[in-house]
């Protein structure tokens, strides 16, 4: 079968869906990766994957340009005689669906989070709901990464319950993310790490505020940030704001990376105080390396941690509660921190092994192929 895999960035496809594409190829399918042309496009080509560039703006709202994205997706699907489209990210899902409906191509969106339109209600929320209702009801299947998001779509009539299914996030490659010996350092000088795009909606502001509070008691504590800065998103944190935090000395910005493993091996705890997620891959990767996590008690994030056992949950948009959880972690003896991390590894092994996701996709492709 000819399959298109669509996202609004090559970075997403390369970092989160490369193993899926290779699994589809190994099963005998022809795969074309579709996304805007960026620095990761050549890496996709170098991995032996056919790539087609289609502009899909992450934060754009101009009707003409958005329509052009839909039309160009349709042209790619037609040219490659695609029989199935697997899509990701909000615009990747909606625009692929619109093109597929016109061309009568089977499509399977993956909702990896409801996005800013659902976090901050506005006119965009209303428009997005209309588009979802028009498109997802005609999908062959719709995958969700957590039950909360699936419930929102089903109860809102945006997708048929019979076509909705929860997958364990994008899974984590347990052969790449393995536990490493903990770094020996003073218990009152831990290193915390937040891995995400630098967006306010990821809870970066609360993380910085909590860091100030904790460092007032434990000046040796270190708070790191790792991820893309100045991204194309209305919630983006500016470089100027980051420079102010760095000048204050409250956090350390590490830039971005293609391989987070070396960074995970050097920290004591990974933190993500996001307002809402699908299932955050960074937390799964942290837990897979036996690193405890602290995250918010919101859809998606809460799926990744057993509160008090593999990490801690805090209230969303509450810097003081986050600081309290950070202090609770610092108070843990080294043996309890180690046990917390080991339980996190076991939790991911049981629930978020990437092989579970790959097997489900391969089975679905067989179902679609049998109908064509």
C-alpha positions in Angstrom: 0.0 0.0 0.0 1.1 3.6 -0.6 1.0 5.5 2.6 1.5 9.2 3.4 2.7 10.3 6.9 1.9 13.9 7.5 2.9 16.4 10.2 3.4 20.2 10.4 7.2 19.8 10.9 9.9 17.4 9.7 11.4 17.6 13.2 8.3 15.8 14.5 8.4 13.1 11.9 12.1 12.5 12.4 12.0 12.4 16.2 8.7 10.8 16.9 7.6 8.8 13.8 10.8 7.5 12.2 10.5 4.0 13.7 6.9 3.8 12.5 7.8 4.7 9.0 10.6 2.1 9.0 8.2 -0.5 10.3 5.8 0.3 7.5 8.6 0.0 4.9 9.8 -3.3 6.4 6.2 -4.6 6.0 6.4 -3.9 2.3 4.5 -0.6 2.1 5.7 2.5 0.2 5.8 5.5 2.4 6.1 9.2 1.6 6.8 11.7 4.5 5.0 15.0 4.1 5.8 18.2 6.0 7.1 21.7 5.5 10.7 21.8 4.3 13.0 22.4 7.2 16.4 21.4 8.6 15.3 17.9 9.2 14.0 17.2 5.7 17.4 16.0 4.5 17.7 13.7 7.6 14.4 12.1 6.6 15.8 11.6 3.0 19.1 10.2 4.4 17.0 7.7 6.4 15.8 6.2 3.1 12.4 7.8 3.1 10.7 9.6 0.3 9.9 13.2 1.3 7.5 15.8 -0.1 7.6 19.4 1.1 4.2 21.1 1.8 4.0 24.3 3.8 1.9 24.0 6.9 2.2 27.0 9.2 2.0 26.2 12.9 0.5 29.5 13.8 -0.8 30.9 10.6 -4.5 31.9 10.2 -4.6 33.5 6.7 -7.5 31.7 4.9 -5.8 31.8 1.5 -2.5 30.3 2.7 -4.3 27.7 4.8 -6.3 26.6 1.7 -3.1 26.4 -0.3 -1.8 23.9 2.2 -4.9 21.7 1.8 -4.6 21.9 -2.0 -0.9 21.0 -2.0 -1.5 18.1 0.3 -4.1 16.8 -2.1 -1.8 17.2 -5.0 0.9 15.1 -3.2 -1.6 12.4 -2.3 -2.8 12.3 -5.9 0.6 12.3 -7.5 1.8 9.4 -5.3 -1.5 7.5 -5.6 -1.7 7.3 -1.8 -4.3 4.9 -0.4 -3.9 5.8 3.3 -2.9 8.9 5.1 -1.6 8.8 8.7 -1.5 12.3 10.1 -0.3 14.1 13.3 -0.5 17.6 14.9 -3.7 19.7 14.7 -3.2 21.3 11.3 -1.6 18.1 9.9 -4.7 16.2 10.9 -7.3 18.7 9.7 -5.8 19.7 6.4 -5.0 16.0 5.5 -8.5 15.1 6.3 -10.0 17.8 4.1 -7.8 16.7 1.2 -8.6 13.0 1.8 -12.4 13.6 1.9 -12.3 15.3 -1.5 -10.1 12.5 -3.0 -11.9 9.7 -1.2 -8.7 8.5 0.5 -8.7 6.6 3.8 -7.2 8.7 6.6 -6.3 8.1 10.3 -5.6 11.2 12.4 -3.6 10.9 15.6 -4.7 13.5 18.3 -1.5 14.0 20.3 -3.1 16.8 22.3 -5.9 19.3 21.8 -3.6 22.3 21.2 -3.9 25.9 22.1 -7.4 26.2 20.6 -8.7 24.1 23.4 -6.5 25.4 26.1 -7.4 29.1 25.5 -11.0 29.2 24.3 -11.7 31.7 21.5 -13.2 32.0 18.0 -10.4 29.7 16.8 -11.8 27.0 19.2 -15.3 27.3 17.6 -13.8 27.1 14.1 -11.6 24.1 15.0 -14.6 22.2 16.5 -16.6 22.7 13.3 -13.7 21.4 11.2 -13.2 18.4 13.4 -16.9 17.6 13.3 -16.9 17.8 9.5 -13.8 15.7 9.0 -13.1 13.2 11.8 -16.6 11.7 11.5 -15.4 10.4 8.1 -12.1 9.0 9.3 -11.3 5.3 9.1 -10.1 5.5 12.7 -9.0 8.3 15.0 -6.3 7.6 17.5 -6.0 9.5 20.8 -3.1 9.6 23.2 -5.2 9.8 26.3 -8.7 9.1 27.4 -9.5 12.7 28.4 -9.0 14.0 24.9 -11.0 11.1 23.5 -13.8 11.9 25.8 -13.9 15.6 24.8 -14.2 14.6 21.1 -16.7 11.8 21.6 -19.0 13.8 24.0 -18.8 16.8 21.8 -19.9 14.9 18.7 -16.6 15.5 17.0 -15.9 11.8 16.4 -17.9 8.6 16.5 -17.2 6.5 19.6 -16.9 3.4 17.5 -14.0 5.0 15.5 -12.2 6.4 18.5 -9.3 4.5 20.1 -6.7 5.3 22.6 -3.0 4.5 21.9 -0.3 4.7 24.6 1.1 8.0 23.3 3.7 7.6 20.6 5.4 5.1 22.8 9.1 5.1 23.8 11.9 3.0 22.3 13.0 1.1 25.4 16.2 -0.1 23.7 17.4 3.5 23.2 16.2 4.9 26.5 17.8 2.9 29.2 18.7 3.6 32.9 22.1 5.0 33.6 24.0 5.2 36.9 22.9 8.2 38.9 25.3 11.2 39.1 26.7 11.5 42.6 26.1 15.0 44.0 24.9 16.7 47.1 21.3 15.9 47.9 20.5 19.6 48.5 21.9 20.6 45.1 19.7 18.6 42.6 19.5 19.3 38.9 16.0 19.7 37.4 15.4 19.6 33.7 12.4 20.8 31.6 12.4 19.5 28.0 9.8 21.1 25.7 9.3 23.8 23.1 9.7 27.1 24.9 6.0 28.0 25.2 4.1 29.6 28.0 1.5 26.8 27.7 4.2 24.3 28.7 4.3 26.0 32.1 7.7 27.6 31.5 6.7 30.7 33.5 5.6 28.6 36.5 8.8 26.6 36.3 10.9 29.8 36.5 8.8 31.2 39.3 9.1 27.9 41.2 12.8 27.8 40.6 13.2 31.3 42.3 11.3 30.0 45.3 13.3 26.8 45.6 16.6 28.4 45.1 15.9 30.8 48.0 16.1 27.7 50.2 18.5 25.6 48.2 20.8 27.9 46.3 22.7 24.9 44.9 19.6 23.6 43.1 19.9 23.9 39.3 17.0 24.4 36.9 17.7 23.7 33.2 15.6 24.3 30.1 16.1 22.3 26.9 14.1 22.9 23.7 13.2 25.1 20.7 13.1 28.9 21.4 11.3 31.5 19.2 9.0 28.9 17.7 6.1 29.8 15.4 3.4 29.7 18.0 1.2 32.4 19.7 2.4 31.0 23.1 6.1 31.3 22.2 8.5 32.7 24.8 10.7 35.4 23.2 14.5 35.3 23.2 14.4 38.6 25.0 12.4 37.0 27.9 14.8 34.1 28.0 17.8 36.5 28.2 16.2 38.2 31.2 15.9 34.9 33.0 19.4 34.0 32.2 20.7 37.3 33.3 18.9 36.8 36.6 20.6 33.4 37.0 17.4 31.6 37.9 17.6 29.0 35.0 20.1 27.6 32.5 19.1 27.4 28.9 20.8 24.5 27.1 19.5 25.2 23.6 18.0 22.3 21.6 19.1 18.8 20.8 18.4 15.8 18.6 19.3 13.4 21.3 18.1 14.1 24.8 19.6 11.0 26.4 22.9 12.6 27.4 21.0 15.3 29.2 18.7 12.9 31.0 21.7 11.0 32.3 23.0 14.1 34.1 19.9 15.2 36.0 18.0 14.1 39.0 14.4 14.9 38.0 12.5 15.9 34.8 9.8 18.5 35.2 6.9 19.5 32.8 4.2 21.8 34.3 2.3 21.9 31.0 -1.4 23.0 30.8 -2.4 20.1 28.7 -0.8 17.4 26.5 -1.4 14.3 24.5 1.0 12.0 26.3 4.3 13.9 26.6 7.1 11.9 25.0 9.7 13.6 27.1 8.3 12.4 30.3 8.1 8.8 29.0 11.7 9.0 27.9 12.7 10.3 31.3 10.9 7.5 33.1 12.4 5.0 30.7 15.8 6.1 31.9 14.7 5.7 35.5 14.5 9.4 36.1 11.7 10.6 38.4 9.3 13.2 37.0 7.2 16.1 38.2 4.3 17.2 36.1 0.8 18.7 36.2 -2.4 16.9 37.0 -3.9 17.5 33.6 -5.0 15.4 30.6 -2.0 13.6 29.1 0.6 14.6 31.8 -1.2 12.6 34.5 -1.0 9.5 32.4 2.8 9.4 32.6 3.2 9.3 36.4 2.0 7.4 39.4 1.7 10.2 42.0 4.1 9.6 44.9 5.5 6.4 43.3 7.3 7.4 40.1 7.1 11.2 40.6 4.7 13.9 41.7 1.7 15.6 40.3 1.1 19.3 40.9 -1.7 21.7 40.2 -1.7 23.4 36.7 -0.7 27.1 36.5 0.3 27.0 40.2 3.9 27.9 40.7 3.7 27.6 44.5 2.3 24.0 44.3 5.0 23.2 41.8 7.6 24.6 44.2 6.2 22.5 47.0 6.6 19.3 44.9 10.1 20.2 44.0 10.9 20.7 47.7 9.3 17.3 48.4 11.6 15.7 45.9 14.7 17.4 47.4 13.7 16.1 50.8 13.7 12.5 49.6 16.8 10.4 50.6 18.9 9.2 47.7 17.6 5.6 48.1 14.0 6.8 47.7 14.8 8.8 44.6 16.5 5.8 43.1 13.5 3.6 43.9 11.1 6.2 42.4 13.1 6.1 39.2 13.1 2.3 39.0 9.4 2.2 39.4 9.0 4.7 36.6 11.0 2.4 34.3 8.8 -0.5 35.1 5.7 1.6 34.6 6.8 2.6 31.1 7.8 -1.0 30.2 4.3 -2.2 31.1 2.3 0.6 29.5 4.2 2.7 26.9 6.5 0.3 25.0 6.7 1.7 21.4 6.2 -1.8 20.0 2.6 -1.6 21.2 2.0 1.4 19.0 3.8 0.0 16.0 1.9 -3.3 16.2 -1.4 -1.4 16.2 -0.5 0.7 13.2 0.6 -2.3 11.2 -2.7 -4.1 12.0 -4.7 -1.1 11.0 -2.9 -0.8 7.7 -3.8 -4.4 7.0 -7.4 -3.7 7.7 -7.5 -0.7 5.3 -5.6 -2.7 2.6 -8.2 -5.5 2.9 -11.0 -3.1 2.0 -9.3 -1.7 -1.1 
